[in-house]
Amino acid sequence: MLSKGFGFGREVVVAAVFGASAAKDAYTIAYTIPAFALVMLGGLTGPFHTATQKIITTLRQQGQDDHVPGAIATVLVGVTAVMGLLSLATYFAAPWAVTLVGGHPAPEVLRLAVLQLQIMSPLVLLGGLIGVFCGISNDRGDYTLPSLSPLVASFAVIAVVLWSRDPLALAWGTMVGGVGQTLLQAPAAWKLLRAGPPIKLDFQHPEVRAMAGLLLPAAISSTVGTLNVMIGMRFTSTLATGDIGVFDYANKLIQLPLGILMTALLIPLFPLLTRAAVDNNRTELFSWMNRGLATIAFATLPLIAFFLVASEPFVMLIFQRSAFDAYATAKTAAVLALCAIGIFPYAARDLMIRVFFALNDSRTPLLVSLFSLALTTFAMWMAIGPWGLNGLAAATSIVTFVNCLLVAVLLRRKLGELPLGESLPQLGQATVAALAGGTAAWLAVRLLPAPPVHPGGFDVFVTALARVVLQGAVLTGVYVVALALLGVPVLQLARRLRRPRAVPGA
Protein backbone atom coordinates (compact mmCIF):
# COMPACT_ATOMS: atom_id res chain seq x y z
CA MET A 1 0.00 0.00 0.00
CA LEU A 2 2.89 2.33 0.77
CA SER A 3 4.47 1.60 -2.61
CA LYS A 4 1.21 2.08 -4.52
CA GLY A 5 0.51 5.23 -2.50
CA PHE A 6 3.79 6.77 -3.63
CA GLY A 7 2.96 5.76 -7.19
CA PHE A 8 -0.34 7.55 -6.80
CA GLY A 9 1.48 10.61 -5.45
CA ARG A 10 3.74 10.54 -8.49
CA GLU A 11 0.71 10.81 -10.79
CA VAL A 12 -0.67 13.71 -8.73
CA VAL A 13 2.62 15.60 -9.13
CA VAL A 14 2.81 14.81 -12.86
CA ALA A 15 -0.79 15.96 -13.36
CA ALA A 16 -0.17 19.22 -11.51
CA VAL A 17 2.99 20.00 -13.49
CA PHE A 18 2.04 18.78 -16.96
CA GLY A 19 -1.78 18.28 -16.93
CA ALA A 20 -3.33 16.70 -20.02
CA SER A 21 -0.73 18.11 -22.40
CA ALA A 22 1.65 17.18 -25.21
CA ALA A 23 4.39 16.39 -22.67
CA LYS A 24 2.16 13.91 -20.85
CA ASP A 25 1.02 12.34 -24.12
CA ALA A 26 4.66 11.93 -25.23
CA TYR A 27 5.69 10.29 -21.96
CA THR A 28 2.71 7.92 -22.06
CA ILE A 29 3.75 6.81 -25.56
CA ALA A 30 7.47 6.58 -24.76
CA TYR A 31 6.97 4.72 -21.48
CA THR A 32 4.94 1.93 -23.12
CA ILE A 33 7.98 -0.20 -24.01
CA PRO A 34 9.94 0.37 -20.75
CA ALA A 35 6.73 -0.25 -18.80
CA PHE A 36 6.27 -3.50 -20.68
CA ALA A 37 9.70 -4.61 -19.43
CA LEU A 38 9.39 -3.21 -15.89
CA VAL A 39 5.75 -3.97 -15.11
CA MET A 40 4.38 -6.56 -17.54
CA LEU A 41 7.53 -8.73 -17.79
CA GLY A 42 9.58 -7.88 -14.70
CA GLY A 43 6.98 -6.71 -12.21
CA LEU A 44 5.36 -8.65 -9.41
CA THR A 45 3.27 -11.52 -10.88
CA GLY A 46 4.97 -10.90 -14.27
CA PRO A 47 6.44 -13.75 -16.38
CA PHE A 48 10.04 -13.34 -15.14
CA HIS A 49 8.90 -13.31 -11.51
CA THR A 50 6.44 -16.17 -12.01
CA ALA A 51 8.87 -18.36 -13.97
CA THR A 52 11.72 -17.78 -11.50
CA GLN A 53 9.53 -18.61 -8.53
CA LYS A 54 8.23 -21.70 -10.28
CA ILE A 55 11.68 -23.11 -11.08
CA ILE A 56 12.84 -22.60 -7.49
CA THR A 57 9.65 -24.11 -6.03
CA THR A 58 9.85 -27.11 -8.38
CA LEU A 59 13.51 -27.82 -7.61
CA ARG A 60 12.87 -27.61 -3.87
CA GLN A 61 9.82 -29.87 -4.19
CA GLN A 62 12.04 -32.40 -5.97
CA GLY A 63 14.71 -32.22 -3.23
CA GLN A 64 17.25 -30.52 -5.52
CA ASP A 65 18.00 -27.49 -3.38
CA ASP A 66 21.70 -27.58 -4.30
CA HIS A 67 20.77 -27.09 -7.98
CA VAL A 68 18.92 -23.81 -7.32
CA PRO A 69 21.94 -21.40 -7.35
CA GLY A 70 23.29 -22.80 -10.62
CA ALA A 71 19.88 -22.68 -12.29
CA ILE A 72 19.31 -19.08 -11.18
CA ALA A 73 22.80 -18.02 -12.30
CA THR A 74 22.08 -19.53 -15.72
CA VAL A 75 18.79 -17.67 -15.87
CA LEU A 76 20.45 -14.35 -14.94
CA VAL A 77 23.10 -14.74 -17.65
CA GLY A 78 20.48 -15.55 -20.26
CA VAL A 79 18.20 -12.69 -19.21
CA THR A 80 21.10 -10.21 -19.25
CA ALA A 81 22.14 -11.23 -22.76
CA VAL A 82 18.68 -11.21 -24.32
CA MET A 83 17.27 -8.14 -22.57
CA GLY A 84 20.54 -6.23 -23.04
CA LEU A 85 20.31 -6.68 -26.80
CA LEU A 86 16.68 -5.57 -26.71
CA SER A 87 17.70 -2.43 -24.79
CA LEU A 88 20.19 -1.49 -27.51
CA ALA A 89 17.59 -2.17 -30.19
CA THR A 90 15.11 0.06 -28.36
CA TYR A 91 17.57 2.98 -28.28
CA PHE A 92 18.49 2.87 -31.97
CA ALA A 93 14.95 2.09 -33.17
CA ALA A 94 13.26 4.70 -30.96
CA PRO A 95 11.79 6.82 -33.83
CA TRP A 96 10.25 3.74 -35.44
CA ALA A 97 9.10 2.33 -32.07
CA VAL A 98 7.37 5.56 -31.07
CA THR A 99 5.46 5.68 -34.35
CA LEU A 100 4.52 2.02 -33.96
CA VAL A 101 3.24 2.57 -30.42
CA GLY A 102 1.61 5.97 -30.69
CA GLY A 103 0.56 6.21 -34.32
CA HIS A 104 0.86 9.71 -35.71
CA PRO A 105 0.34 12.25 -32.92
CA ALA A 106 1.22 15.95 -33.16
CA PRO A 107 4.86 16.64 -34.23
CA GLU A 108 5.83 18.03 -30.81
CA VAL A 109 4.46 14.92 -29.10
CA LEU A 110 6.40 12.70 -31.50
CA ARG A 111 9.69 14.56 -30.99
CA LEU A 112 9.47 14.44 -27.19
CA ALA A 113 8.46 10.78 -27.20
CA VAL A 114 11.55 9.75 -29.20
CA LEU A 115 13.93 11.56 -26.82
CA GLN A 116 12.20 10.13 -23.76
CA LEU A 117 12.28 6.56 -25.07
CA GLN A 118 16.02 6.78 -25.81
CA ILE A 119 16.67 7.97 -22.25
CA MET A 120 14.60 5.07 -20.80
CA SER A 121 15.86 2.31 -23.13
CA PRO A 122 18.14 0.65 -20.46
CA LEU A 123 14.99 -0.11 -18.46
CA VAL A 124 14.30 -2.99 -20.84
CA LEU A 125 17.34 -4.81 -19.43
CA LEU A 126 16.65 -3.75 -15.85
CA GLY A 127 13.05 -4.97 -16.07
CA GLY A 128 14.14 -8.54 -16.77
CA LEU A 129 16.66 -8.52 -13.90
CA ILE A 130 14.15 -7.02 -11.47
CA GLY A 131 11.64 -9.77 -12.33
CA VAL A 132 14.17 -12.51 -11.55
CA PHE A 133 15.16 -10.73 -8.33
CA CYS A 134 11.48 -10.58 -7.28
CA GLY A 135 11.15 -14.36 -7.65
CA ILE A 136 14.32 -14.91 -5.61
CA SER A 137 13.18 -12.59 -2.83
CA ASN A 138 9.78 -14.27 -2.61
CA ASP A 139 11.42 -17.69 -2.37
CA ARG A 140 13.38 -16.40 0.64
CA GLY A 141 10.10 -15.33 2.25
CA ASP A 142 10.77 -11.64 1.59
CA TYR A 143 7.73 -9.92 0.15
CA THR A 144 8.71 -6.50 1.49
CA LEU A 145 11.55 -5.42 -0.80
CA PRO A 146 9.83 -6.48 -4.05
CA SER A 147 6.67 -4.66 -2.97
CA LEU A 148 8.58 -1.54 -1.90
CA SER A 149 10.94 -1.32 -4.87
CA PRO A 150 8.42 0.58 -7.08
CA LEU A 151 8.41 3.21 -4.31
CA VAL A 152 11.99 4.02 -5.29
CA ALA A 153 10.92 4.61 -8.88
CA SER A 154 8.01 6.83 -7.83
CA PHE A 155 10.16 8.88 -5.47
CA ALA A 156 12.75 9.42 -8.22
CA VAL A 157 10.12 10.69 -10.69
CA ILE A 158 8.61 13.05 -8.09
CA ALA A 159 12.01 14.45 -7.10
CA VAL A 160 13.30 14.96 -10.65
CA VAL A 161 10.03 16.46 -11.96
CA LEU A 162 9.75 18.95 -9.08
CA TRP A 163 13.43 19.85 -9.45
CA SER A 164 13.43 20.32 -13.24
CA ARG A 165 9.83 20.64 -14.55
CA ASP A 166 11.23 19.91 -18.00
CA PRO A 167 9.29 17.37 -20.15
CA LEU A 168 12.40 15.17 -20.29
CA ALA A 169 12.45 15.07 -16.48
CA LEU A 170 9.73 12.41 -16.64
CA ALA A 171 12.08 10.09 -18.54
CA TRP A 172 15.16 10.86 -16.42
CA GLY A 173 13.23 10.31 -13.20
CA THR A 174 11.90 6.98 -14.46
CA MET A 175 15.41 5.89 -15.45
CA VAL A 176 16.90 6.79 -12.07
CA GLY A 177 14.07 4.93 -10.34
CA GLY A 178 14.69 1.77 -12.39
CA VAL A 179 18.34 1.74 -11.35
CA GLY A 180 17.30 2.18 -7.72
CA GLN A 181 14.85 -0.74 -7.95
CA THR A 182 17.56 -3.00 -9.31
CA LEU A 183 20.08 -2.08 -6.62
CA LEU A 184 17.49 -2.56 -3.88
CA GLN A 185 16.75 -6.17 -4.82
CA ALA A 186 20.17 -7.35 -6.02
CA PRO A 187 21.45 -8.39 -2.53
CA ALA A 188 18.86 -11.21 -2.27
CA ALA A 189 20.14 -12.72 -5.52
CA TRP A 190 23.75 -12.39 -4.33
CA LYS A 191 22.95 -14.27 -1.11
CA LEU A 192 21.25 -17.08 -3.04
CA LEU A 193 24.14 -17.45 -5.49
CA ARG A 194 26.63 -17.70 -2.63
CA ALA A 195 24.55 -20.21 -0.66
CA GLY A 196 25.31 -23.37 -2.63
CA PRO A 197 28.25 -25.25 -4.17
CA PRO A 198 30.41 -23.62 -6.89
CA ILE A 199 28.14 -22.40 -9.65
CA LYS A 200 28.16 -24.06 -13.06
CA LEU A 201 26.13 -22.58 -15.85
CA ASP A 202 23.95 -25.23 -17.47
CA PHE A 203 21.59 -24.05 -20.18
CA GLN A 204 20.59 -27.69 -20.78
CA HIS A 205 19.34 -28.25 -17.22
CA PRO A 206 15.80 -29.73 -17.49
CA GLU A 207 14.24 -27.09 -15.23
CA VAL A 208 16.07 -24.23 -16.98
CA ARG A 209 14.76 -25.51 -20.31
CA ALA A 210 11.29 -25.91 -18.77
CA MET A 211 11.48 -22.34 -17.50
CA ALA A 212 12.44 -21.10 -20.97
CA GLY A 213 9.53 -23.07 -22.40
CA LEU A 214 7.20 -21.42 -19.88
CA LEU A 215 8.77 -17.97 -20.05
CA LEU A 216 8.72 -17.45 -23.80
CA PRO A 217 4.97 -18.01 -24.33
CA ALA A 218 4.21 -16.06 -21.14
CA ALA A 219 6.35 -13.15 -22.35
CA ILE A 220 4.67 -13.26 -25.75
CA SER A 221 1.32 -13.34 -23.99
CA SER A 222 2.31 -10.23 -22.02
CA THR A 223 3.48 -8.66 -25.28
CA VAL A 224 0.01 -9.17 -26.66
CA GLY A 225 -1.32 -7.33 -23.60
CA THR A 226 0.97 -4.41 -24.41
CA LEU A 227 -0.17 -4.57 -28.03
CA ASN A 228 -3.71 -4.08 -26.73
CA VAL A 229 -2.50 -0.91 -25.00
CA MET A 230 -0.78 0.18 -28.21
CA ILE A 231 -3.96 -0.36 -30.19
CA GLY A 232 -5.86 1.86 -27.77
CA MET A 233 -3.12 4.47 -27.95
CA ARG A 234 -3.11 4.52 -31.74
CA PHE A 235 -6.86 5.03 -31.77
CA THR A 236 -6.61 7.72 -29.08
CA SER A 237 -3.85 9.56 -30.97
CA THR A 238 -6.40 10.35 -33.69
CA LEU A 239 -8.41 12.36 -31.15
CA ALA A 240 -7.48 15.63 -29.43
CA THR A 241 -4.03 16.30 -27.95
CA GLY A 242 -4.17 15.35 -24.29
CA ASP A 243 -6.60 12.45 -24.70
CA ILE A 244 -3.77 9.89 -24.45
CA GLY A 245 -2.89 11.44 -21.09
CA VAL A 246 -6.54 11.46 -19.98
CA PHE A 247 -6.85 7.73 -20.66
CA ASP A 248 -3.60 7.12 -18.80
CA TYR A 249 -4.69 9.15 -15.75
CA ALA A 250 -7.95 7.19 -15.54
CA ASN A 251 -6.08 3.91 -15.83
CA LYS A 252 -3.69 4.93 -13.03
CA LEU A 253 -6.66 5.63 -10.72
CA ILE A 254 -7.92 2.10 -11.35
CA GLN A 255 -4.52 0.45 -11.05
CA LEU A 256 -3.83 1.89 -7.58
CA PRO A 257 -6.40 -0.19 -5.63
CA LEU A 258 -6.34 -3.03 -8.16
CA GLY A 259 -2.57 -3.25 -7.97
CA ILE A 260 -2.66 -3.44 -4.18
CA LEU A 261 -5.23 -6.24 -4.30
CA MET A 262 -3.47 -8.28 -6.99
CA THR A 263 -0.07 -7.90 -5.31
CA ALA A 264 -1.41 -8.89 -1.90
CA LEU A 265 -3.42 -11.82 -3.29
CA LEU A 266 -1.53 -13.34 -6.22
CA ILE A 267 2.02 -13.12 -4.84
CA PRO A 268 1.40 -15.49 -1.89
CA LEU A 269 -1.33 -17.47 -3.68
CA PHE A 270 0.67 -18.54 -6.74
CA PRO A 271 3.13 -20.81 -4.85
CA LEU A 272 0.15 -22.51 -3.17
CA LEU A 273 -1.51 -23.12 -6.54
CA THR A 274 1.81 -24.41 -7.93
CA ARG A 275 2.32 -26.75 -4.96
CA ALA A 276 -1.19 -28.14 -5.36
CA ALA A 277 -0.62 -28.63 -9.10
CA VAL A 278 2.75 -30.36 -8.58
CA ASP A 279 1.14 -32.66 -5.99
CA ASN A 280 -1.84 -33.23 -8.32
CA ASN A 281 -4.14 -32.23 -5.45
CA ARG A 282 -7.26 -31.00 -7.24
CA THR A 283 -9.18 -30.42 -3.99
CA GLU A 284 -6.58 -28.00 -2.69
CA LEU A 285 -6.17 -26.34 -6.09
CA PHE A 286 -9.90 -25.65 -6.40
CA SER A 287 -10.10 -24.52 -2.78
CA TRP A 288 -7.39 -21.87 -3.19
CA MET A 289 -8.89 -20.74 -6.50
CA ASN A 290 -12.35 -20.34 -4.94
CA ARG A 291 -10.90 -18.36 -2.04
CA GLY A 292 -9.09 -16.09 -4.46
CA LEU A 293 -12.19 -15.46 -6.58
CA ALA A 294 -14.35 -14.75 -3.54
CA THR A 295 -11.78 -12.36 -2.11
CA ILE A 296 -11.58 -10.54 -5.45
CA ALA A 297 -15.38 -10.21 -5.54
CA PHE A 298 -15.69 -8.80 -2.01
CA ALA A 299 -12.86 -6.31 -2.65
CA THR A 300 -13.54 -5.12 -6.21
CA LEU A 301 -17.33 -4.86 -6.51
CA PRO A 302 -17.74 -2.00 -3.99
CA LEU A 303 -14.78 -0.32 -5.72
CA ILE A 304 -16.61 -0.50 -9.04
CA ALA A 305 -19.71 0.97 -7.42
CA PHE A 306 -17.68 3.86 -5.99
CA PHE A 307 -16.07 4.73 -9.33
CA LEU A 308 -19.46 4.65 -11.05
CA VAL A 309 -21.13 7.11 -8.66
CA ALA A 310 -18.19 9.27 -7.53
CA SER A 311 -15.73 9.36 -10.42
CA GLU A 312 -15.96 13.13 -11.03
CA PRO A 313 -15.44 14.35 -7.44
CA PHE A 314 -12.73 11.73 -7.01
CA VAL A 315 -10.79 12.94 -10.08
CA MET A 316 -11.39 16.52 -9.00
CA LEU A 317 -9.98 15.81 -5.54
CA ILE A 318 -6.90 13.97 -6.79
CA PHE A 319 -5.87 15.81 -9.93
CA GLN A 320 -7.62 19.16 -10.46
CA ARG A 321 -4.98 21.75 -9.66
CA SER A 322 -2.44 23.86 -11.56
CA ALA A 323 -2.16 22.52 -15.13
CA PHE A 324 -5.00 19.99 -14.67
CA ASP A 325 -8.24 21.93 -15.30
CA ALA A 326 -11.98 21.23 -15.00
CA TYR A 327 -12.22 20.11 -18.64
CA ALA A 328 -9.54 17.46 -18.08
CA THR A 329 -11.41 16.40 -14.91
CA ALA A 330 -14.68 15.84 -16.76
CA LYS A 331 -13.03 13.80 -19.52
CA THR A 332 -10.98 11.71 -17.09
CA ALA A 333 -14.00 11.01 -14.85
CA ALA A 334 -16.06 9.67 -17.76
CA VAL A 335 -13.26 7.35 -18.89
CA LEU A 336 -12.68 6.23 -15.29
CA ALA A 337 -16.31 5.23 -14.76
CA LEU A 338 -16.44 3.22 -17.99
CA CYS A 339 -13.10 1.47 -17.45
CA ALA A 340 -13.98 0.65 -13.82
CA ILE A 341 -16.70 -1.75 -14.98
CA GLY A 342 -13.95 -4.14 -16.05
CA ILE A 343 -12.14 -4.28 -12.68
CA PHE A 344 -13.65 -7.55 -11.42
CA PRO A 345 -13.27 -9.53 -14.67
CA TYR A 346 -9.71 -8.21 -15.02
CA ALA A 347 -8.72 -9.49 -11.57
CA ALA A 348 -10.62 -12.78 -11.92
CA ARG A 349 -9.03 -13.43 -15.30
CA ASP A 350 -5.54 -12.83 -13.87
CA LEU A 351 -6.20 -15.32 -11.07
CA MET A 352 -7.40 -18.03 -13.47
CA ILE A 353 -4.42 -17.41 -15.77
CA ARG A 354 -2.15 -18.09 -12.76
CA VAL A 355 -3.89 -21.46 -12.45
CA PHE A 356 -2.86 -22.24 -16.05
CA PHE A 357 0.73 -21.24 -15.21
CA ALA A 358 0.66 -23.45 -12.10
CA LEU A 359 -0.39 -26.32 -14.38
CA ASN A 360 2.62 -25.54 -16.61
CA ASP A 361 0.37 -24.33 -19.43
CA SER A 362 1.27 -20.94 -20.88
CA ARG A 363 -0.01 -21.74 -24.37
CA THR A 364 -3.69 -21.30 -23.49
CA PRO A 365 -3.26 -17.80 -21.98
CA LEU A 366 -1.28 -16.87 -25.08
CA LEU A 367 -4.12 -17.95 -27.39
CA VAL A 368 -6.60 -15.98 -25.26
CA SER A 369 -4.37 -12.92 -25.53
CA LEU A 370 -4.19 -13.25 -29.31
CA PHE A 371 -7.96 -13.43 -29.45
CA SER A 372 -8.10 -10.36 -27.19
CA LEU A 373 -5.88 -8.47 -29.62
CA ALA A 374 -8.25 -9.02 -32.51
CA LEU A 375 -11.35 -8.35 -30.39
CA THR A 376 -9.90 -5.10 -28.98
CA THR A 377 -9.10 -3.82 -32.45
CA PHE A 378 -12.60 -4.57 -33.71
CA ALA A 379 -14.37 -3.20 -30.62
CA MET A 380 -12.41 0.08 -30.62
CA TRP A 381 -12.85 0.53 -34.36
CA MET A 382 -16.60 0.17 -33.89
CA ALA A 383 -16.75 2.46 -30.84
CA ILE A 384 -14.48 5.39 -31.66
CA GLY A 385 -16.62 6.82 -34.46
CA PRO A 386 -19.91 7.29 -32.60
CA TRP A 387 -18.57 7.75 -29.04
CA GLY A 388 -14.94 8.88 -29.28
CA LEU A 389 -12.81 8.57 -26.15
CA ASN A 390 -15.70 7.20 -24.06
CA GLY A 391 -16.31 4.55 -26.68
CA LEU A 392 -12.71 3.36 -26.38
CA ALA A 393 -13.11 3.08 -22.60
CA ALA A 394 -16.33 1.08 -22.91
CA ALA A 395 -14.77 -1.20 -25.50
CA THR A 396 -11.90 -1.94 -23.09
CA SER A 397 -14.30 -3.14 -20.38
CA ILE A 398 -16.35 -5.24 -22.80
CA VAL A 399 -13.24 -7.03 -24.09
CA THR A 400 -12.13 -7.71 -20.50
CA PHE A 401 -15.48 -9.36 -19.71
CA VAL A 402 -15.29 -11.56 -22.81
CA ASN A 403 -11.70 -12.57 -21.99
CA CYS A 404 -12.63 -13.52 -18.43
CA LEU A 405 -15.47 -15.76 -19.60
CA LEU A 406 -13.27 -17.37 -22.25
CA VAL A 407 -10.50 -18.14 -19.73
CA ALA A 408 -13.06 -19.72 -17.37
CA VAL A 409 -14.44 -21.92 -20.16
CA LEU A 410 -10.96 -23.03 -21.24
CA LEU A 411 -9.89 -23.71 -17.65
CA ARG A 412 -12.96 -25.91 -17.13
CA ARG A 413 -12.13 -27.75 -20.34
CA LYS A 414 -8.53 -28.33 -19.24
CA LEU A 415 -9.42 -29.54 -15.74
CA GLY A 416 -12.53 -31.45 -16.76
CA GLU A 417 -14.47 -29.53 -14.11
CA LEU A 418 -14.53 -26.11 -12.51
CA PRO A 419 -16.35 -26.39 -9.17
CA LEU A 420 -17.16 -22.83 -8.13
CA GLY A 421 -19.87 -23.76 -5.66
CA GLU A 422 -18.08 -21.91 -2.86
CA SER A 423 -17.29 -18.65 -4.65
CA LEU A 424 -20.34 -18.08 -6.89
CA PRO A 425 -22.85 -17.53 -4.03
CA GLN A 426 -20.40 -15.10 -2.45
CA LEU A 427 -20.08 -13.30 -5.78
CA GLY A 428 -23.86 -12.88 -5.80
CA GLN A 429 -23.86 -11.57 -2.22
CA ALA A 430 -21.10 -9.09 -2.99
CA THR A 431 -22.95 -7.90 -6.12
CA VAL A 432 -26.21 -7.25 -4.26
CA ALA A 433 -24.39 -5.47 -1.42
CA ALA A 434 -22.37 -3.32 -3.86
CA LEU A 435 -25.54 -2.32 -5.75
CA ALA A 436 -27.17 -1.31 -2.48
CA GLY A 437 -24.11 0.66 -1.39
CA GLY A 438 -23.69 2.38 -4.75
CA THR A 439 -27.36 3.39 -4.89
CA ALA A 440 -27.22 4.80 -1.36
CA ALA A 441 -24.05 6.76 -2.19
CA TRP A 442 -25.65 8.19 -5.33
CA LEU A 443 -28.67 9.35 -3.33
CA ALA A 444 -26.59 10.70 -0.43
CA VAL A 445 -24.75 13.26 -2.52
CA ARG A 446 -28.07 14.95 -3.25
CA LEU A 447 -28.06 16.12 0.37
CA LEU A 448 -25.11 18.42 -0.26
CA PRO A 449 -25.61 21.97 -1.58
CA ALA A 450 -24.85 22.57 -5.23
CA PRO A 451 -21.13 23.16 -5.89
CA PRO A 452 -19.93 26.61 -7.07
CA VAL A 453 -20.43 27.22 -10.77
CA HIS A 454 -16.84 28.45 -11.23
CA PRO A 455 -14.96 27.09 -8.25
CA GLY A 456 -11.50 28.31 -7.37
CA GLY A 457 -8.62 26.16 -6.19
CA PHE A 458 -9.59 25.73 -2.54
CA ASP A 459 -13.32 25.53 -3.38
CA VAL A 460 -12.57 22.65 -5.73
CA PHE A 461 -10.73 20.78 -3.01
CA VAL A 462 -13.40 21.31 -0.32
CA THR A 463 -16.30 20.45 -2.62
CA ALA A 464 -14.62 17.32 -3.95
CA LEU A 465 -13.47 16.20 -0.50
CA ALA A 466 -16.97 16.56 0.97
CA ARG A 467 -18.53 14.52 -1.81
CA VAL A 468 -15.90 11.79 -1.80
CA VAL A 469 -16.00 11.41 1.98
CA LEU A 470 -19.80 11.35 2.10
CA GLN A 471 -20.25 8.94 -0.78
CA GLY A 472 -17.40 6.70 0.33
CA ALA A 473 -18.69 6.50 3.90
CA VAL A 474 -22.27 5.81 2.86
CA LEU A 475 -21.25 3.19 0.29
CA THR A 476 -18.97 1.40 2.75
CA GLY A 477 -21.51 1.45 5.56
CA VAL A 478 -24.39 0.19 3.44
CA TYR A 479 -22.16 -2.43 1.81
CA VAL A 480 -21.06 -3.88 5.16
CA VAL A 481 -24.59 -3.85 6.56
CA ALA A 482 -25.97 -5.49 3.39
CA LEU A 483 -23.33 -8.24 3.59
CA ALA A 484 -24.28 -8.88 7.23
CA LEU A 485 -27.99 -9.05 6.32
CA LEU A 486 -27.14 -11.52 3.54
CA GLY A 487 -25.44 -13.78 6.05
CA VAL A 488 -21.82 -13.00 5.21
CA PRO A 489 -19.59 -13.07 8.34
CA VAL A 490 -18.10 -9.63 7.68
CA LEU A 491 -15.64 -9.70 10.59
CA GLN A 492 -14.22 -13.01 9.37
CA LEU A 493 -13.53 -11.98 5.77
CA ALA A 494 -9.90 -11.19 6.62
CA ARG A 495 -9.43 -14.84 7.58
CA ARG A 496 -10.69 -16.25 4.27
CA LEU A 497 -7.26 -17.22 2.97
CA ARG A 498 -5.89 -18.60 6.22
CA ARG A 499 -6.27 -22.30 5.35
CA PRO A 500 -7.99 -24.25 2.55
CA ARG A 501 -11.14 -26.22 2.91
CA ALA A 502 -12.32 -29.07 0.73
CA VAL A 503 -14.62 -28.00 -2.07
CA PRO A 504 -17.80 -30.07 -2.15
CA GLY A 505 -17.87 -32.33 -5.17
CA ALA A 506 -14.20 -31.68 -6.10
Summary of the structure (lengths in Angstrom):
residues: 506
radius of gyration: 22.8
end to end distance: 35.2
largest distance: 72.4
contacts: 1855
relative contact order: 0.11
helix: 82%
strand: 0%
